[in-house]
Amino acid sequence: MALTSHDEIPTDVLDGAVKPYSRDKVYVLTALFLAAITVVEVLTYTMPDFPLWSHDNNMIIPALMIMMAVKFFTVAYIFMHLKFDKPILTWVFYSGLVLAVLVYIAVLSAFRIWWPGEHT
Protein backbone atom coordinates (compact mmCIF):
# COMPACT_ATOMS: atom_id res chain seq x y z
CA MET A 1 0.00 0.00 0.00
CA ALA A 2 1.42 3.36 -1.05
CA LEU A 3 1.47 6.34 1.27
CA THR A 4 -0.50 9.40 0.24
CA SER A 5 0.07 12.96 1.39
CA HIS A 6 -2.73 12.48 3.93
CA ASP A 7 -1.11 9.52 5.65
CA GLU A 8 1.29 10.03 8.51
CA ILE A 9 4.82 8.89 7.71
CA PRO A 10 6.08 6.41 10.30
CA THR A 11 9.05 7.63 12.29
CA ASP A 12 11.06 4.49 11.60
CA VAL A 13 11.57 5.58 7.97
CA LEU A 14 12.50 9.16 8.90
CA ASP A 15 16.09 9.95 9.72
CA GLY A 16 16.18 11.43 13.21
CA ALA A 17 12.46 12.04 13.59
CA VAL A 18 10.95 11.51 17.02
CA LYS A 19 7.27 11.88 16.11
CA PRO A 20 5.22 11.46 12.92
CA TYR A 21 4.97 14.22 10.32
CA SER A 22 1.88 16.40 10.08
CA ARG A 23 -0.87 16.39 7.52
CA ASP A 24 -1.39 18.87 4.69
CA LYS A 25 -3.54 21.20 6.80
CA VAL A 26 -0.50 22.36 8.76
CA TYR A 27 1.33 23.28 5.57
CA VAL A 28 -1.63 25.21 4.13
CA LEU A 29 -2.12 27.15 7.38
CA THR A 30 1.60 27.88 7.51
CA ALA A 31 1.55 29.18 3.95
CA LEU A 32 -1.40 31.46 4.78
CA PHE A 33 0.41 32.73 7.90
CA LEU A 34 3.56 33.47 5.87
CA ALA A 35 1.49 35.21 3.19
CA ALA A 36 -0.13 37.44 5.82
CA ILE A 37 3.27 38.48 7.19
CA THR A 38 4.48 39.15 3.63
CA VAL A 39 1.49 41.43 3.06
CA VAL A 40 2.42 43.40 6.18
CA GLU A 41 6.04 43.64 4.95
CA VAL A 42 4.86 45.00 1.61
CA LEU A 43 2.65 47.49 3.44
CA THR A 44 5.75 48.95 5.10
CA TYR A 45 6.76 50.19 1.64
CA THR A 46 3.33 51.10 0.27
CA MET A 47 2.15 52.82 3.47
CA PRO A 48 5.34 54.37 4.93
CA ASP A 49 3.41 56.76 7.20
CA PHE A 50 1.60 54.04 9.14
CA PRO A 51 2.21 54.82 12.87
CA LEU A 52 3.66 51.42 13.76
CA TRP A 53 6.56 51.65 11.33
CA SER A 54 6.62 55.26 10.18
CA HIS A 55 9.96 56.66 9.13
CA ASP A 56 9.55 59.45 11.67
CA ASN A 57 9.92 57.15 14.69
CA ASN A 58 12.59 54.90 13.10
CA MET A 59 10.68 51.68 13.74
CA ILE A 60 10.75 50.34 10.18
CA ILE A 61 14.02 48.42 10.56
CA PRO A 62 13.07 46.72 13.85
CA ALA A 63 9.58 45.95 12.48
CA LEU A 64 11.00 44.35 9.34
CA MET A 65 13.62 42.43 11.32
CA ILE A 66 10.98 41.03 13.68
CA MET A 67 8.80 39.95 10.77
CA MET A 68 11.83 38.43 9.05
CA ALA A 69 12.72 36.44 12.16
CA VAL A 70 9.16 35.20 12.63
CA LYS A 71 9.00 34.05 9.01
CA PHE A 72 12.39 32.35 9.23
CA PHE A 73 11.57 30.50 12.45
CA THR A 74 8.23 29.41 10.98
CA VAL A 75 9.79 28.07 7.79
CA ALA A 76 12.59 26.34 9.67
CA TYR A 77 10.26 24.83 12.24
CA ILE A 78 7.58 23.56 9.87
CA PHE A 79 9.04 23.09 6.40
CA MET A 80 12.52 22.00 7.48
CA HIS A 81 10.89 19.57 9.93
CA LEU A 82 12.85 20.82 12.95
CA LYS A 83 9.67 20.24 14.87
CA PHE A 84 10.10 16.53 14.32
CA ASP A 85 13.88 16.22 14.74
CA LYS A 86 15.81 15.46 17.86
CA PRO A 87 15.91 18.45 20.23
CA ILE A 88 19.70 18.77 20.04
CA LEU A 89 19.55 19.30 16.26
CA THR A 90 16.93 22.01 16.67
CA TRP A 91 19.01 23.66 19.40
CA VAL A 92 22.18 23.64 17.25
CA PHE A 93 20.33 25.15 14.29
CA TYR A 94 18.67 27.93 16.27
CA SER A 95 21.82 28.76 18.24
CA GLY A 96 23.63 29.37 14.94
CA LEU A 97 20.79 31.60 13.82
CA VAL A 98 20.85 33.60 17.05
CA LEU A 99 24.61 34.05 16.70
CA ALA A 100 24.18 35.30 13.11
CA VAL A 101 21.50 37.81 14.17
CA LEU A 102 23.69 39.07 17.03
CA VAL A 103 26.63 39.57 14.64
CA TYR A 104 24.31 41.38 12.20
CA ILE A 105 23.09 43.70 14.97
CA ALA A 106 26.68 44.32 16.12
CA VAL A 107 27.73 45.33 12.60
CA LEU A 108 24.71 47.60 12.21
CA SER A 109 25.58 49.16 15.56
CA ALA A 110 29.21 49.65 14.52
CA PHE A 111 27.98 51.66 11.54
CA ARG A 112 25.57 53.58 13.81
CA ILE A 113 22.51 52.58 11.78
CA TRP A 114 20.33 52.93 14.88
CA TRP A 115 21.17 56.62 15.34
CA PRO A 116 20.07 58.63 12.31
CA GLY A 117 22.18 61.64 11.43
CA GLU A 118 25.26 60.35 13.27
CA HIS A 119 26.83 58.50 10.33
CA THR A 120 30.34 59.88 10.07
Backbone torsions as a table, in degrees:
resi	resn	phi	psi	omega
1	MET	NA	128.0	-178.5
2	ALA	-83.4	148.0	177.0
3	LEU	-83.0	137.8	173.6
4	THR	-103.0	175.6	-179.0
5	SER	-69.8	-12.7	179.9
6	HIS	-91.7	-11.9	179.7
7	ASP	-86.5	144.7	174.7
8	GLU	-75.0	139.8	179.5
9	ILE	-87.5	125.9	-179.0
10	PRO	-63.3	144.3	-176.9
11	THR	-68.8	-18.7	-179.2
12	ASP	-71.3	-17.5	177.4
13	VAL	-99.4	-1.1	179.9
14	LEU	-102.5	131.6	-178.6
15	ASP	-75.3	107.9	175.6
16	GLY	86.9	-2.0	-178.0
17	ALA	-74.8	143.6	179.6
18	VAL	-112.0	-9.4	173.2
19	LYS	-149.6	159.1	-174.7
20	PRO	-64.3	153.9	178.4
21	TYR	-72.4	157.8	-177.0
22	SER	-78.6	174.9	175.6
23	ARG	-91.0	177.6	-175.6
24	ASP	-62.5	-28.6	-177.5
25	LYS	-56.3	-39.7	-179.9
26	VAL	-62.5	-40.8	-178.2
27	TYR	-70.2	-37.2	178.1
28	VAL	-67.7	-44.3	178.3
29	LEU	-64.4	-37.0	177.9
30	THR	-65.3	-42.8	178.7
31	ALA	-62.5	-40.5	177.8
32	LEU	-65.4	-40.6	177.4
33	PHE	-61.7	-45.7	179.1
34	LEU	-65.4	-37.0	177.6
35	ALA	-64.7	-39.3	179.1
36	ALA	-63.7	-42.4	178.5
37	ILE	-66.4	-37.9	177.7
38	THR	-62.7	-38.8	176.9
39	VAL	-61.2	-43.0	179.1
40	VAL	-64.8	-38.9	177.3
41	GLU	-62.4	-42.6	178.4
42	VAL	-65.1	-36.4	178.4
43	LEU	-62.9	-26.4	177.8
44	THR	-64.1	-24.8	178.0
45	TYR	-93.8	-34.6	-177.8
46	THR	-84.1	-23.1	178.1
47	MET	-127.5	68.9	-174.1
48	PRO	-68.0	-14.4	-178.9
49	ASP	-96.3	8.9	177.2
50	PHE	-63.1	133.9	-171.7
51	PRO	-57.6	-32.1	-176.6
52	LEU	-66.3	-36.1	-176.8
53	TRP	-129.9	26.8	-177.1
54	SER	-61.6	151.9	-179.2
55	HIS	-70.4	-17.0	179.7
56	ASP	-70.3	-34.7	-178.3
57	ASN	-102.4	9.9	173.6
58	ASN	55.9	37.4	179.7
59	MET	-101.7	1.9	-175.5
60	ILE	-68.7	-41.5	-179.3
61	ILE	-66.9	-49.6	176.6
62	PRO	-61.0	-37.2	179.4
63	ALA	-64.0	-44.9	179.0
64	LEU	-67.0	-36.8	179.4
65	MET	-67.4	-38.1	178.3
66	ILE	-65.8	-44.5	178.7
67	MET	-64.5	-37.8	177.3
68	MET	-62.1	-44.2	-179.1
69	ALA	-65.9	-41.5	178.6
70	VAL	-62.0	-43.5	179.3
71	LYS	-65.1	-41.8	-179.0
72	PHE	-64.6	-47.2	179.6
73	PHE	-61.6	-38.2	179.1
74	THR	-64.5	-47.3	179.8
75	VAL	-63.5	-44.7	-179.4
76	ALA	-64.7	-40.0	-176.0
77	TYR	-72.0	-41.3	-175.3
78	ILE	-92.6	-58.5	-171.9
79	PHE	-76.6	-28.0	176.8
80	MET	-90.0	2.3	174.9
81	HIS	62.3	28.0	175.5
82	LEU	-64.8	-24.8	178.1
83	LYS	-61.4	-28.8	-174.8
84	PHE	-102.8	-8.2	-178.5
85	ASP	-80.8	174.4	175.8
86	LYS	-64.6	144.6	-176.7
87	PRO	-57.9	-33.4	-179.0
88	ILE	-65.6	-35.3	178.4
89	LEU	-68.1	-40.2	176.8
90	THR	-64.0	-42.5	-179.4
91	TRP	-63.5	-43.9	179.7
92	VAL	-62.1	-44.3	-179.1
93	PHE	-63.1	-49.7	-177.0
94	TYR	-69.5	-31.9	177.9
95	SER	-66.7	-36.4	174.3
96	GLY	-64.3	-39.0	178.1
97	LEU	-65.6	-44.2	179.1
98	VAL	-62.1	-41.2	177.6
99	LEU	-61.7	-42.4	179.4
100	ALA	-63.5	-42.1	179.0
101	VAL	-65.2	-40.7	178.7
102	LEU	-64.0	-39.8	176.7
103	VAL	-64.9	-41.8	178.6
104	TYR	-60.7	-45.2	179.0
105	ILE	-65.2	-38.1	178.6
106	ALA	-64.0	-41.2	178.7
107	VAL	-67.4	-43.1	177.0
108	LEU	-60.9	-37.1	178.7
109	SER	-69.5	-36.4	178.7
110	ALA	-63.5	-32.6	177.6
111	PHE	-92.0	9.4	175.9
112	ARG	56.0	39.7	-179.7
113	ILE	-69.1	-22.9	-177.4
114	TRP	-80.4	-15.9	-177.7
115	TRP	-116.0	93.8	-178.1
116	PRO	-61.8	142.7	178.0
117	GLY	85.6	-6.1	-178.2
118	GLU	-108.8	20.6	179.0
119	HIS	-82.1	107.5	-179.4
120	THR	-123.8	NA	NA
